[in-house]
């Protein structure tokens, strides 16, 4: 059985606090702050992608992450959501 992870995209500290506030353990989520971190992930292992304070990242970084997610979702449907 393959484990699935929640991917949290956004600034590291805020993403970490978000995961802790949800009671998730370290092996339940992956924090993504740059697009290249998504490239190495198998889309089948991603349960969902959550955006936290996404716009606090630089515009270029946000564009890269969005493009990588777009490419990933073209191959595999991954649920996405935004957190306040």
Buried (B, 14 or more C-beta within 10 A) or exposed (E): EEEEBBBBBBBEEBBBEBBEEEEBEEEBBBBBBEBEBBEEBEBEEBBBBBBBBBEEBEEEBBEBBBEBBEEBBEEEEBEBEEBE
